[in-house]
Amino acid sequence: MTKETNWLTTPATRRRFVLGTSSVLACAALPWPSLVSANEKPVGIPELRGRNFNLDIDYKMVNFTGKNRIATTVNGSLPAPVLRWKQGDKVTLKVTNHLSHDSSIHWHGMILPSNMDGVPGLSFAGIKPGGTYEYQFDVQQSGTYWYHSHSGFQEQTGLYGAIIIDPAEADPVEYDREYVVILSDWTDEDPADVYAKLKKQSHYYNRQERTAADTWNEIKDKGVTQTWRDRKMWNQMRMSDRDISDVTGATYTFLMNGQTPEQGWTGLFNKGEKVRLRFINAAAMTLFDVRIPNVKMTVVAADGQNIEPVTIDDFRIGVAETYDVIVEPEADKAHTIIAQAIDRTGFAYGVLTPDVNMTAELPELDPSPVLTMADMGMDHGAMMDMSSDMDHQMDHSMHMAMATQMGSGKAGYGSDMPVAHKETEFGPHVDMRAEKPMYKLDDPGIGLRDHAEKYGRKVLTYSDIHNLYPTIDSREPDREIQLHLTGNMARYMWSIDGIKYADAEPLVLKYGERVRFTLINDTMMNHPMHLHGMWSELETGEGTRIPRKHTVIVQPGSKISYLVSADARGRWAYHCHLIFHMMSMFREVKVI
């Protein structure tokens, strides 16, 4: 549990800490000098081991910003206790709800029976106030996973924790010490109020909009004519190229293992040790870009599954993703772990050190990203005039039939089916459509693309991820389902194929079939998409070692494909994991 430091006295102090108009200003605003002390005893997350667990969901007072607020916790801990299981065991978890409203726990990434999945309305009825629900299932996998509430906005208020599953056989990853590193975002506001503000004004928390100085710099760089053309196009679309995150450091405090950046989480190591860091993004709305300056990270697992090791300097972790990395830090110094919010309005912070009295230099934040037309899935010539979009329609009925019935492309290599915008995507509830979406598997994403050239830093991409073991199900897909991630950002309306969840029919899969899902992101936001109960086997360009993931980022204006073996009967949730998108950008997947 966090505690207030002696200089964190006002909310204004915290705001100055996380906000800044540039990386220089952001770091200049820090309430510490350029060297950060790690002189406090490391604060750990409680860990529970075994096969039988009693988990109590309740309220607890916390203070991250100088103000007392009510959090939702498990066994009084934020983050919730780490649950340590063994592959092959049967675990029993008795979860008691002490809240005044319904609750639940979803075991994210776990392969289990549908009635154990923890999604109210699909898997079960939820846990009533004062009630207890007994989850019981066989642990079929190993690796790094997590658990969280699937009720209301409880995940935003603190109900999340790590799951570590030790393999039944020898671990292929060698290491001497390990740490769980849970990244999250906290707001003092009631999450319902945050959502209400977004519905009224979608850019309410965006403090990085374009200024007169930015326009003048563009004129100097590109000239008046090109600057005018660019501004005209963005204005016609009624969109902002600075709209990177819906919710920002204007209200969020970014946490690492429940510690604020002012406190800084600390992990100790000894000389010569290999340290395994199990990163989990348990944030409600924030994608993080992670690095340890001057320390190479070797990624050995993605979403709990072992991969062929790949050495990198930076990686982006979407909401709900997990990555395991091995580091070998130098023994005579402390090392900063920095997880920047994708929009650079703040960061989570920690230190790896052989001595709590050592200091670690805090680097400047990377520059704030700016969207381009390529991020919109279009170029200047292909940019659609949204006020006259009906003049640009193709034969949607024909393409819709193709997008739901036909399979295409060899397994592992993605779809070669044409993009098909459905009739339901046209109207005031959809404000853009990507006309030229591309696979961007080798693209690290906005804000990271120039790191190799500019800084000499290798950034992880999805094309780098290859499963450590051969592909289990090597069948070609029986059919393909093409889905469009859609929305009207100005009205803060989200949907799939232009249809919100409340009005949507389930996606029905036949038990045993092999299906390709191709997702087209018709919005300018990153969407981490999560399919419950079954693996999403990401098609990265080869079929022999297709990586298994439970959550996949779909970049703005892009497309992505993965294969699903429908090997789990029941009703399953399928949704964007950004909590304020989830209720509408959601589908039921029914395996019969």
MOKAFEN-V420389 format. One record per helix or strand. SS is the DSSP state (@ for helix, = for strand). FROM is the first residue (numbers start at 1). LEN is the number of residues. Records with the same first field share a line. If there is no record, write none. Layout:
SS=FROM-LEN ; FROM-LEN
//
This chain:
@=11-8 ; 23-6 ; 114-3 ; 191-10 ; 212-11 ; 224-13 ; 373-4 ; 386-7 ; 396-10 ; 423-3 ; 451-5 ; 462-3 ; 501-3 ; 579-4
==35-3 ; 47-3 ; 52-12 ; 68-7 ; 77-1 ; 80-7 ; 90-8 ; 103-1 ; 106-3 ; 120-1 ; 124-1 ; 127-1 ; 132-7 ; 143-6 ; 160-7 ; 177-11 ; 252-5 ; 259-1 ; 265-4 ; 275-7 ; 288-4 ; 297-6 ; 305-8 ; 314-4 ; 322-6 ; 335-7 ; 347-7 ; 359-3 ; 438-2 ; 459-1 ; 467-1 ; 479-10 ; 493-4 ; 499-1 ; 507-3 ; 514-8 ; 527-5 ; 536-3 ; 547-3 ; 551-4 ; 558-8 ; 570-7 ; 586-6
//
